[in-house]
């Protein structure tokens, strides 16, 4: 066999594929052949690297050189320079915003430097479609240990001791859940995996399923042994075709290798795992609703107790864990509870994966120790806010969560501390917002979502969220009344206390937190008819600040209505009658000269002129 | 109720009584005593529904139904029969009739059936019936296969719906009835599941299906403007299809590709960091 001198890992996650990594891979293979390098340099398509916004991403080992935005057009130059002449190409390396120098080594890039990879330990390192590569990274060692050396009681004890809490959102201790189910009587039990990642702005589970599908299976095998389950389902969103494909391949391979099916590893333990495709209902992230959905029914939650640990899927004892929870389990079994607890805080142990998106410079998937302050995540890992903008809030927990403002950024990321701010850790969506986002509109966005996704079982959720949404629409469209804020708060508390499942109990959170931290914005909308972010078009007027305007003509050239006039190097002017408030000029202006005023600012001025 | 009705029966008394019962209700009724006569009338006139006997001398009702389905499939057909359980009625059902009238029928029943049939025909566009039946009959075997293989699978309904939607692109009412029968569950339950999950659609999709992500990350990056622009460009609303059937427009909650926000998916191609200004260029690629 020839000596391999380099391994090229090209990201094959959904994001990078969308930006062209498959074409880049083909070009790369072709180009290496051309230079007769195909024998000494391997090309692997990995799962999601995490730094999605910079995709397609390519990492060259053993040097750990990180290349970003690699398209098929760049390949000839890259191969020629890096692999033929041995000169890494600075042009394609990551550059910190506002600094010119390139950062060649992956782990020195700030985005990666602060991360600790546990659940994502294999991301970007293995070909997710090859079980051999997973096994080479100690894959299925934990399952073997659990099946051969540990009793169900041992496993439950380790899990309880580790303090691992469900990563799906609620944060219920995993070991405890398993203990309940292990104690339930029954010859048929089910182990389920929740891959119905429904929070908008969250893609942690998708990445795990795409990058490391076997870790999910291994976690499920260990859990099945602990509770005595012999059948399992992985419930995945149909909107994640790549995850579905890779999980199915993983299941087939594991069956072939005797790691699933009958008499696993000769221990007499049986476990069959099947994929079940969700059909797009947010409420199916709730465990009882998810089970109804697998039964082929409308996914509506049912009251607990009885808890699924006693009566779950088809009335049999069932445990449901989230994808990321499963991804943590094999390492806990291998390294022990103390190792896991060594990171995080007393009540929130280990690491947590977040999907960092929105107005930050570095967008992508990150894994950090629990207890890390929000500020570190947003400003160090995320690289801060895009140039010229100001941080306004970070949204955690999706439609069930809330918006946390600047002065709470020191809050450590733990289940309790985040809860105290009014948001929740949730499944890990973290959307950063800047001063161009209107918080009232954000609240309206989430209520839009929850009214749509409410399953309709409980009237407080079905009707209450609709009433709240209507009030928010009123406020954002200029029909808000002073008493609306109080009404919203009242309704929110009623909905929280009278809804059956997590959806209704948390749906008002986005409204409550925005009122709590951004009450002033609500008041500006209602009293002054002014959306300072210029998002609520019925409450804003765009105008050009003559002193700030440099007369660069960029706004006039990009205005779709030709509403902007002005000579070069002289202040421009927006004709309000033509303006459709599309924000193009506001976003394009490099000098911040386009300002947002209250909706009636010119009405007043006109009157003054007439006087 | 207004509507043009053609009654075809070899017994003059039936024609007469239909006329007597339906005309006062507002229908415009014509009668034909043979299939041949009916064809002549149909070629020259515009009828919403045809009420026809099955057993007639020379050409029978089934021949007439086949002929109508070829000539003008939008015409609604109601069958008069003395033996609703016989093979002939099965053939007629298979050809896509709306309803049948068991002989002898009361005036109230005739009015009821005729009114329902007319409003059914009027509520459905000509095209829709045509495509639906065309789509379904063309893929009938595949659909049957899916139902058969999942018949005994617990919780099999959702996978069946997913697979059939994959085949047809949508789930027309006729198929829901087929599935209900095949899996032995009430149609109401099938419909309940279809309407509950946003993944399922009962409307046909265009040649290219455009999905705009409205997840939080995309929202923050103004995907709503992209949606507005697309609606404007295509002249359709969400869940609608353009007249030339080239494009249909949908919104999705989150595609989990937040790093690329704002995201638009056309068929299976993911377009990331979409600029609202350049949406028309993106669409043109598919035109």
HADDOCK unambig.tbl for C-alpha pairs under 7 A between the chains (distance, minus, plus):
assign (segid A and resid 14 and name CA) (segid B and resid 257 and name CA) 6.66 0.50 0.50
assign (segid A and resid 15 and name CA) (segid B and resid 257 and name CA) 5.61 0.50 0.50
assign (segid A and resid 15 and name CA) (segid B and resid 259 and name CA) 6.76 0.50 0.50
assign (segid A and resid 15 and name CA) (segid B and resid 260 and name CA) 6.52 0.50 0.50
assign (segid A and resid 18 and name CA) (segid B and resid 270 and name CA) 5.23 0.50 0.50
assign (segid A and resid 18 and name CA) (segid B and resid 271 and name CA) 6.65 0.50 0.50
assign (segid A and resid 52 and name CA) (segid B and resid 259 and name CA) 4.92 0.50 0.50
assign (segid A and resid 53 and name CA) (segid B and resid 259 and name CA) 4.62 0.50 0.50
assign (segid A and resid 53 and name CA) (segid B and resid 260 and name CA) 5.76 0.50 0.50
assign (segid A and resid 200 and name CA) (segid B and resid 215 and name CA) 4.40 0.50 0.50
assign (segid A and resid 200 and name CA) (segid B and resid 216 and name CA) 5.26 0.50 0.50
assign (segid A and resid 200 and name CA) (segid B and resid 253 and name CA) 6.14 0.50 0.50
assign (segid A and resid 200 and name CA) (segid B and resid 254 and name CA) 4.88 0.50 0.50
assign (segid A and resid 201 and name CA) (segid B and resid 215 and name CA) 5.62 0.50 0.50
assign (segid A and resid 201 and name CA) (segid B and resid 216 and name CA) 4.93 0.50 0.50
assign (segid A and resid 201 and name CA) (segid B and resid 217 and name CA) 5.14 0.50 0.50
assign (segid A and resid 201 and name CA) (segid B and resid 254 and name CA) 6.65 0.50 0.50
assign (segid A and resid 201 and name CA) (segid B and resid 256 and name CA) 6.69 0.50 0.50
assign (segid A and resid 201 and name CA) (segid B and resid 258 and name CA) 6.00 0.50 0.50
assign (segid A and resid 202 and name CA) (segid B and resid 256 and name CA) 6.08 0.50 0.50
assign (segid A and resid 203 and name CA) (segid B and resid 256 and name CA) 4.64 0.50 0.50
assign (segid A and resid 203 and name CA) (segid B and resid 257 and name CA) 6.97 0.50 0.50
assign (segid A and resid 206 and name CA) (segid B and resid 256 and name CA) 6.96 0.50 0.50
assign (segid A and resid 239 and name CA) (segid B and resid 255 and name CA) 6.39 0.50 0.50
assign (segid A and resid 279 and name CA) (segid B and resid 197 and name CA) 5.54 0.50 0.50
assign (segid A and resid 279 and name CA) (segid B and resid 198 and name CA) 6.69 0.50 0.50
assign (segid A and resid 279 and name CA) (segid B and resid 199 and name CA) 4.96 0.50 0.50
assign (segid A and resid 280 and name CA) (segid B and resid 197 and name CA) 5.46 0.50 0.50
assign (segid A and resid 280 and name CA) (segid B and resid 198 and name CA) 5.19 0.50 0.50
assign (segid A and resid 280 and name CA) (segid B and resid 199 and name CA) 5.13 0.50 0.50
assign (segid A and resid 281 and name CA) (segid B and resid 197 and name CA) 5.41 0.50 0.50
assign (segid A and resid 281 and name CA) (segid B and resid 198 and name CA) 6.33 0.50 0.50
assign (segid A and resid 294 and name CA) (segid B and resid 155 and name CA) 5.95 0.50 0.50
assign (segid A and resid 295 and name CA) (segid B and resid 154 and name CA) 6.70 0.50 0.50
assign (segid A and resid 295 and name CA) (segid B and resid 155 and name CA) 4.13 0.50 0.50
assign (segid A and resid 296 and name CA) (segid B and resid 155 and name CA) 3.98 0.50 0.50
assign (segid A and resid 296 and name CA) (segid B and resid 156 and name CA) 6.02 0.50 0.50
assign (segid A and resid 296 and name CA) (segid B and resid 157 and name CA) 5.31 0.50 0.50
assign (segid A and resid 296 and name CA) (segid B and resid 158 and name CA) 5.43 0.50 0.50
assign (segid A and resid 297 and name CA) (segid B and resid 193 and name CA) 6.20 0.50 0.50
assign (segid A and resid 298 and name CA) (segid B and resid 192 and name CA) 6.95 0.50 0.50
assign (segid A and resid 298 and name CA) (segid B and resid 193 and name CA) 5.18 0.50 0.50
assign (segid A and resid 298 and name CA) (segid B and resid 196 and name CA) 6.20 0.50 0.50
assign (segid A and resid 357 and name CA) (segid B and resid 217 and name CA) 6.05 0.50 0.50
assign (segid A and resid 357 and name CA) (segid B and resid 258 and name CA) 6.47 0.50 0.50
assign (segid A and resid 357 and name CA) (segid B and resid 259 and name CA) 6.46 0.50 0.50
assign (segid A and resid 358 and name CA) (segid B and resid 217 and name CA) 5.24 0.50 0.50
assign (segid A and resid 358 and name CA) (segid B and resid 220 and name CA) 6.37 0.50 0.50
assign (segid A and resid 363 and name CA) (segid B and resid 259 and name CA) 5.62 0.50 0.50
assign (segid A and resid 364 and name CA) (segid B and resid 259 and name CA) 5.75 0.50 0.50
assign (segid A and resid 431 and name CA) (segid B and resid 217 and name CA) 6.34 0.50 0.50
assign (segid A and resid 437 and name CA) (segid B and resid 220 and name CA) 6.95 0.50 0.50
